[in-house]
Amino acid sequence: MAPHGTAIDRSRPHIDRKNIPGAAHPLWRPCASIDNQPPPLDNARVTAPANPTRRPKPLRPSLRFEREAWAGGAYWVAGVDEVGCGPLAGPVAAAVVALPPDRRFRWYSRVRDSKMLSETARDELAPKIRDSVPFAIGWASHTEIDRIGILPARRLCMLRAFEQLGVKPDAIISDALKLPLPNVRAVIHGDALSVAVGAASIVAKVARDALMTELCSRYPGYGFCQHKGYATPMHKLQLQRRGPCEIHRRSYAPVAESWAANLASAAPS
């Protein structure tokens, strides 16, 4: 399979459904409503920590939702997730990762919600994911976020990712967001519960971080290399001192306030 999600064969190998457990009784539920409380994971249960002051361990994603889709007759099961909703600057990015039923990769056991992984772990995992399964990335710019709002922009970048995907998914697992696509299952905390969605969150996070690092040299003084556009104290301080730059989201309150203050100070007395 070609790396970087390009030139991927769209054909789907024949699956003998008789040999897939549960195929006679499909379990996949492309839901009209979001799965609010997914059942416990196959390999981990969330319990109250013995020490109340100790943070519980992050959930370990499983293939539960993917197996249900495969058992229902799907071949390519795609997980999709977006990153960059909260930052004050830069685009929002989404990645889609498609998993087949007849392959298992060692990186499956290392996948977590990207927010739970260190930058080093994400940078190590992302190329392994990209080199082994079909994937694609979609973007929605800061101007699009300002024009249509963050929720439509999230959907937009997800749909753009699917347009770039080299295979046609038979089932889709989304991180809590309903999409105008067939066979979509929206799962709250999907990036923490599904291997496909967790892998997508890692690919998207690494791609967006790389872009913000590149933009750091184009728009110096804001520290985009460090905070990637998020509303850290350092970023807010530089925003107050310098005012917003071209890639800041003017529909976000801290940016709008800085923009107004900047205009007020520049106005003749």
C-alpha positions as CSV (number, residue, x, y, z in Angstrom):
1,M,0.0,0.0,0.0
2,A,1.4,3.4,-1.0
3,P,2.7,5.7,1.7
4,H,1.3,9.1,2.5
5,G,-2.2,8.1,1.3
6,T,-1.5,8.5,-2.4
7,A,-2.1,6.2,-5.3
8,I,-4.0,3.7,-3.2
9,D,-5.9,1.0,-4.9
10,R,-9.6,1.6,-4.5
11,S,-10.6,-2.0,-5.0
12,R,-11.7,-4.0,-2.0
13,P,-10.6,-7.6,-1.5
14,H,-13.4,-10.2,-1.3
15,I,-14.4,-11.1,2.3
16,D,-16.0,-14.4,3.1
17,R,-18.6,-13.2,5.7
18,K,-19.1,-16.8,6.8
19,N,-15.7,-16.6,8.5
20,I,-16.3,-13.3,10.2
21,P,-17.8,-13.8,13.7
22,G,-21.1,-12.1,14.0
23,A,-21.6,-11.6,10.3
24,A,-24.9,-13.3,10.3
25,H,-26.2,-10.7,12.8
26,P,-24.6,-7.4,11.9
27,L,-23.7,-5.3,14.9
28,W,-22.8,-2.0,13.1
29,R,-25.2,0.8,13.9
30,P,-24.7,3.9,11.8
31,C,-26.6,6.0,14.4
32,A,-29.0,8.8,14.1
33,S,-28.0,9.8,17.6
34,I,-24.6,10.0,19.2
35,D,-23.4,7.1,21.4
36,N,-23.5,9.0,24.7
37,Q,-22.1,6.3,26.9
38,P,-20.2,3.6,25.0
39,P,-19.9,0.3,26.9
40,P,-16.6,-0.4,28.7
41,L,-13.6,-1.3,26.6
42,D,-12.8,-4.9,25.8
43,N,-9.4,-4.6,27.5
44,A,-9.9,-1.9,30.1
45,R,-12.5,-0.7,32.6
46,V,-12.6,2.7,34.1
47,T,-12.7,2.6,37.9
48,A,-12.3,5.1,40.6
49,P,-8.6,5.4,41.5
50,A,-7.6,4.1,44.9
51,N,-5.9,7.4,45.6
52,P,-8.4,10.3,45.0
53,T,-5.5,12.7,44.4
54,R,-4.0,10.5,41.6
55,R,-5.3,11.1,38.1
56,P,-6.8,8.0,36.4
57,K,-4.8,6.5,33.6
58,P,-6.0,7.6,30.1
59,L,-8.3,5.2,28.3
60,R,-6.7,2.8,25.9
61,P,-8.5,2.7,22.6
62,S,-9.7,-0.7,21.3
63,L,-11.0,-2.1,18.1
64,R,-14.5,-2.6,19.5
65,F,-16.3,-0.3,17.1
66,E,-14.2,-1.4,14.1
67,R,-15.0,-5.0,14.8
68,E,-18.7,-4.3,14.9
69,A,-18.4,-2.7,11.5
70,W,-16.3,-5.5,10.0
71,A,-18.8,-8.1,11.4
72,G,-21.5,-6.2,9.6
73,G,-19.8,-6.6,6.3
74,A,-17.6,-3.5,6.0
75,Y,-14.0,-3.7,4.8
76,W,-12.6,-0.2,5.1
77,V,-13.5,1.3,8.5
78,A,-12.5,4.9,8.7
79,G,-11.9,6.9,11.9
80,V,-12.0,10.7,11.7
81,D,-11.0,13.4,14.1
82,E,-10.1,17.1,14.1
83,V,-7.7,19.2,16.0
84,G,-7.3,22.9,16.5
85,C,-10.8,24.0,17.6
86,G,-9.6,26.0,20.6
87,P,-6.6,28.0,19.3
88,L,-6.8,31.7,18.7
89,A,-4.8,31.4,15.5
90,G,-4.3,29.1,12.5
91,P,-6.5,26.6,10.8
92,V,-8.5,23.6,12.1
93,A,-7.3,20.3,10.7
94,A,-8.9,16.9,10.4
95,A,-7.4,13.5,9.5
96,V,-9.1,10.3,8.4
97,V,-7.5,6.9,8.8
98,A,-8.9,3.7,7.2
99,L,-8.4,0.3,8.8
100,P,-8.9,-3.1,7.0
101,P,-10.1,-6.2,8.9
102,D,-7.3,-8.5,7.7
103,R,-4.3,-6.6,9.0
104,R,-3.0,-5.8,12.4
105,F,-0.1,-3.4,13.1
106,R,2.0,-3.1,16.2
107,W,1.3,0.6,16.6
108,Y,-2.4,-0.2,17.4
109,S,-1.4,-0.9,21.0
110,R,0.3,2.5,21.3
111,V,-2.5,4.6,20.0
112,R,-4.1,7.0,22.5
113,D,-6.0,10.3,22.2
114,S,-3.4,12.6,20.8
115,K,-3.9,15.0,23.8
116,M,-2.7,12.2,26.1
117,L,0.6,11.6,24.3
118,S,3.8,13.6,24.4
119,E,5.0,15.4,21.3
120,T,7.8,12.9,20.9
121,A,5.4,10.0,21.0
122,R,3.1,11.6,18.5
123,D,6.0,12.4,16.2
124,E,7.1,8.8,16.4
125,L,3.7,7.3,15.8
126,A,2.4,9.5,13.0
127,P,4.7,8.2,10.3
128,K,4.1,4.6,11.2
129,I,0.4,5.2,10.8
130,R,0.8,7.2,7.5
131,D,3.1,4.5,6.0
132,S,0.9,1.5,6.8
133,V,-2.8,2.5,6.2
134,P,-4.7,4.9,3.9
135,F,-5.1,8.3,5.4
136,A,-5.9,11.9,4.3
137,I,-5.9,15.4,5.9
138,G,-8.3,18.2,5.4
139,W,-8.1,21.9,6.5
140,A,-10.4,24.8,7.2
141,S,-8.6,28.2,7.3
142,H,-8.8,30.9,10.0
143,T,-10.9,33.0,7.6
144,E,-13.3,30.2,7.0
145,I,-13.6,29.7,10.8
146,D,-14.4,33.4,11.2
147,R,-16.9,33.4,8.3
148,I,-18.9,30.2,9.1
149,G,-18.1,29.4,12.7
150,I,-16.0,26.7,14.3
151,L,-18.6,23.9,14.2
152,P,-19.3,24.1,10.5
153,A,-15.5,24.5,9.9
154,R,-14.9,21.2,11.8
155,R,-17.3,19.4,9.5
156,L,-15.8,21.1,6.5
157,C,-12.2,20.0,7.2
158,M,-13.5,16.4,7.9
159,L,-15.3,16.3,4.6
160,R,-12.3,17.6,2.8
161,A,-10.2,14.9,4.3
162,F,-12.7,12.2,3.0
163,E,-12.4,13.8,-0.5
164,Q,-8.7,13.2,-0.4
165,L,-8.9,9.6,0.9
166,G,-7.6,7.0,-1.5
167,V,-10.2,4.4,-0.6
168,K,-14.0,4.5,-0.1
169,P,-14.8,3.7,3.5
170,D,-17.7,1.3,4.2
171,A,-18.2,2.6,7.7
172,I,-17.1,5.7,9.5
173,I,-16.4,6.3,13.2
174,S,-16.5,10.0,14.1
175,D,-15.4,11.7,17.3
176,A,-18.8,12.8,18.4
177,L,-19.6,14.8,15.3
178,K,-22.4,13.9,12.9
179,L,-21.5,14.1,9.2
180,P,-23.5,14.1,6.0
181,L,-22.0,10.8,4.9
182,P,-23.4,7.3,4.8
183,N,-22.7,4.8,7.6
184,V,-21.4,7.3,10.2
185,R,-21.3,6.4,13.8
186,A,-20.6,9.4,16.1
187,V,-19.0,8.3,19.4
188,I,-18.3,10.7,22.2
189,H,-14.6,10.5,23.2
190,G,-14.1,8.5,20.1
191,D,-10.4,9.4,20.0
192,A,-10.0,7.7,23.4
193,L,-12.2,4.7,22.6
194,S,-11.4,3.8,18.9
195,V,-8.0,2.9,17.4
196,A,-9.0,4.4,14.1
197,V,-10.2,7.7,15.6
198,G,-7.2,7.9,17.9
199,A,-4.8,7.3,15.0
200,A,-6.6,10.0,13.1
201,S,-6.2,12.4,16.0
202,I,-2.5,11.8,16.1
203,V,-2.0,12.3,12.3
204,A,-4.0,15.5,12.4
205,K,-2.2,16.9,15.5
206,V,1.2,16.3,14.1
207,A,0.3,17.9,10.7
208,R,-1.2,21.0,12.3
209,D,1.7,21.4,14.8
210,A,4.1,21.2,11.8
211,L,2.2,23.9,10.0
212,M,2.1,26.2,13.1
213,T,5.8,25.8,13.5
214,E,6.3,26.8,9.9
215,L,4.0,29.8,10.4
216,C,6.1,30.8,13.4
217,S,8.9,32.1,11.2
218,R,6.4,33.9,9.0
219,Y,4.7,35.7,11.9
220,P,7.5,36.1,14.5
221,G,7.0,37.4,18.0
222,Y,3.8,35.4,18.9
223,G,5.5,32.1,19.9
224,F,3.5,29.9,17.5
225,C,6.4,27.4,17.7
226,Q,5.7,26.9,21.4
227,H,1.9,27.1,21.8
228,K,0.7,26.3,18.3
229,G,-1.9,29.1,18.5
230,Y,-3.5,28.0,21.8
231,A,-4.5,30.6,24.3
232,T,-1.6,30.3,26.7
233,P,-0.6,33.3,29.0
234,M,2.4,33.9,26.7
235,H,0.2,34.1,23.6
236,K,-2.3,36.3,25.2
237,L,0.4,38.7,26.4
238,Q,1.9,38.9,22.9
239,L,-1.5,39.4,21.5
240,Q,-2.1,42.4,23.8
241,R,1.3,43.9,23.0
242,R,1.3,43.4,19.2
243,G,-2.3,43.0,18.3
244,P,-3.5,40.2,16.1
245,C,-1.6,39.1,13.0
246,E,-3.1,37.8,9.7
247,I,-3.8,34.3,10.9
248,H,-5.5,35.1,14.1
249,R,-9.2,34.2,14.4
250,R,-11.0,37.5,14.8
251,S,-14.3,35.8,15.8
252,Y,-12.6,34.6,19.0
253,A,-13.1,36.9,21.9
254,P,-9.5,37.5,23.0
255,V,-8.5,38.3,19.4
256,A,-11.6,40.5,18.9
257,E,-10.8,42.4,22.1
258,S,-7.2,42.9,21.1
259,W,-8.2,44.0,17.6
260,A,-10.6,46.6,19.1
261,A,-8.0,47.9,21.5
262,N,-5.5,48.1,18.7
263,L,-7.9,50.2,16.6
264,A,-8.7,52.4,19.5
265,S,-5.1,53.2,20.3
266,A,-4.4,53.9,16.6
267,A,-7.4,56.3,16.3
268,P,-6.5,60.0,16.4
269,S,-7.4,61.7,19.7
